[in-house]
Amino acid sequence: MVNRVAVLSDIHGVLPALEAVLAEPDVAAADLIVLTGDIAAGPQPVEVLDVLAGLGDRVCWVGGNADRELVEAQAGRPASIEVSNWAAGQLRDDQVARLAALPATATLEIDGLGPTLFCHATPRDDEEVVLVDSRMARWAEVFDGLPAEITTVVCGHTHMPFTRLVDRRLVVNPGSIGMPYGGTGAWWALLGPGVQLRRTAFDVDAACVRVAAESTFPDAAAWADEYLRSQHSDADALTAFGPRDGR
């Protein structure tokens, strides 16, 4: 049984945002930090992985599609996103091996929430889309085969925080640390005994300057300006992702 879990999703290689969240007292005091994928694909992949690895057994790692794509790009199968191909070329062999070994899911017993499954997109696939307003039939489809005893599912992937009930199961998306849609800041969740969706504010201007200065990604300044400033709203993202949930 774990009492308090901090969930960090979709960090996307943004070190200033990660550092801001790790400095939160509730994150520092949590029994465990769970990463729900898309950890390193961004402008500071090596640095982000080193910080997280330095936390040792306090971190439970779950892989996402962007983590898988970094490993594939390293093996000569390029990703469709420029920053991912660049990031793959920055990683050390030990970091590639870590990403290649990430599990697709993890299950923990959390105080107040019961058996809780962590995944990136859905329990069965690391890149399919479900949204806060997905139809119940869609949820039934992606949860097909999920053990009945799983009472809570925590996912990421779409970079928008929400909690909702799905046929007696609680579903939580903590939002994104490094690429938030719908508002600046680093979004995460605190679990146990309930669910708190949290946002850590940080100096976005300073973070953009730092990413541009510290990253060797050629488009680091533009990337930071687009994503750290959250230029894409949640309404934009729902419109873009909607067709991918079968609506």
N, C-alpha and C positions, 0 to 999 in steps of 0.2 A: 504494500500500500504506500503510495506517495501522497504527501499532503499538499504540496504546492509545486506547480509546474509552470515555467515561463515558456511560451511557444513563440519561436522566432521563425518566420517564413520569408522566402523570397528576398534574401539579403542582396543577392545579385552583385556581389563584389564591391559593396559600398562601405568602406571602412569607417568614415565619420559617423554614419547612421548607426552602424553596429556598435561602435564605441559608446555612443550616446545611450543606447538601450542597455548595454552591459553595465553602465554606471547607475542605472536605476536601482534604488534600494530593494525594491521587490524582486528584481531579477537577481541581484546579488544574494538575497536571502532565500531564493527558491531552492527546493530540494534538487531540482533537475531542470535543465534547459533542453527543450526538444526543438530540433531544427527540422522543418517540414519541407526541405528541398529548395532547389534553385539557389544554391549557396554562393557560388563563386563566379558565375557567368556575368561579368561586369568589369569595370575599369581597374579594380584593385584585388584581383583574385588570389594572388599569393599571400598578400597581407591578411586578408580576411580568413583564409584557411589556417594561417599560422596562429592568429589570435584565438580562434575556436579550438584548435588542437591543443593550445596551451591550457585550456580549461579542463582537460583530461576527462575523468569519469563523470564530471558534472553535466556533460553534454551527451544526449542521445541523438544520433544522426539518422535522418531518413532522406533518401535521394529523390530528386525531381528530374523532370525531362531535360532541363538545362544542364544538370550535372552529368547525366548520361551523354548528352550531346558533346560536352567537353571531352569526355573519354573517347568518344567516337572520332571527334576531330583530331585528337592526338594520334589516333590510329590511321589517319588518312581519309576519313569520311567527313568532309566539311559540313558545318552547320549552315543553316540558312541565314543566320544573324551574324553580322560582321564582328561585333564585340565578342561573341562566343569563340569564333575562330582565332581571334587575337589572344583571348584569355587562355585558350587551350595551349597556345605556344609559350605562354609564360610559366606554366606549372612545372614544378619539379616532379621527378618520377614517383616520389613517395606520395605526393599530393594526388597525382593521377590514380595511383593504386588505391588510395583512400576513397576517392570518388567512385572508382569502379566497384568497390566492395560494399557500397551503401545499400542497405535493405530498402525495399519498396514500402514497407509498413513497419510499424512497431506498436505493440499493445501494452498499456500500463493500467494498473488498478489505481484510480485517483480518488482520494477522499471526496465524497459527495457526488461524484460523477460516475463511479463504477468503472467497469472495463471500458477503456477508451482506446480507440484505434487511431493512430496518426498515419497520414499518408500525404502525398503531394497534391494530386488532382482528385482522384477517386481511389477507393481501395483496390480496384482492379486494373488501373491504367494511370500512367504518370502524366498524361497530357489531355485527357478528355475534360470537357467543361461542364460544371454544374454551377448554378448561380443562385442568389438569394430568392429569385422568383421562378426558379425552375419548377416545372409541373411535377406533381406527385408521381405520375407515371415514370418520369425521367429519373427521379430519385430511386424508385423501386428497381428500375433497370440497372443503375450503377451500383446499387447495394445488393443485387441478386447474389446469393451465395454467402453473404456476410453472416457469420455466426450470430444466432439469436441473442446470445449473452452480451454482445457489444451494444452498450447503451449510449455511447457518445462517439462521434466521428469528428476528427479535426483534420481539416484539409487546407491547402493554400492555392497556389497556381494562378488565381484570377486577380490577385492584388487588391481585393476589396473586402473589408471586414464585415462579417455578419454572424449572427446566431439565429437559428430557427429550429423548430421541431419538424421532423419528418417521420410521420407514422410512429410516434412514441420515442424516436431516437433524437437526441440533441446533436445538431451539426454546428460546428464552429469553424469559421475562417478568420484567422487573426489579422489578415491584411498583409502588406508588404513592408519590410524594413527599408529596402533600397530603391524600389520602384513603385511608390504608392499611386493608385488611381483614386482621385477624389479629394485630395488634400495633402499638403506638405506634412512632414514629420515622419517618424518611423513608427509603424503600426505593429502591435504585437498583442498577445493575450496572456492573461494570468488565470490558471485553472486551479480549482480546489479551494473551498468546497463548492463554489459556484464558478461562474465564468465572468471575467472582466475583460472587455475589449479596451485596450490602452493605446494611447498615442504619446510618443516621446517627442517633444519639440526640441529642435536644435537650430543653430545658426546656419540656415540654408545657404546664405551668401558665402559665408566662410567655408562651408563644406564644398561648394562648387569650385571655389578658388583652390582649395586643397586638392580635390580630385584632379583638376586640370594640371596642377603643378607636380603632383606625385605620380600620376599614371603616365605610362608611355603609350597608351592607346591613342592613335592619331586624332580621333574625334572625341577625346575625353571631355573637353570643355562643353561641346554641344550636347553630348550624352548627359552630362550632369545637369545642364540647364533644362533639358527636356524632362528628365525623370526625377531629380531631386526637387525641382520646383513643381512637380506634379501637374504638368501641363495638360494631362489627359484626365478629364473628370470621370466620376463613376458612371454618369449617364453615357458618356462617350464609350466607356469600356463595355457597359451592358449592351449597347447597340452593336459594337464590334463582335462581342463574344456570343450574343444571342443565337445566331444561326448554328453555332457549334454545339448547342445543347439540344438541337433537333426541333426547335420551335419554328 
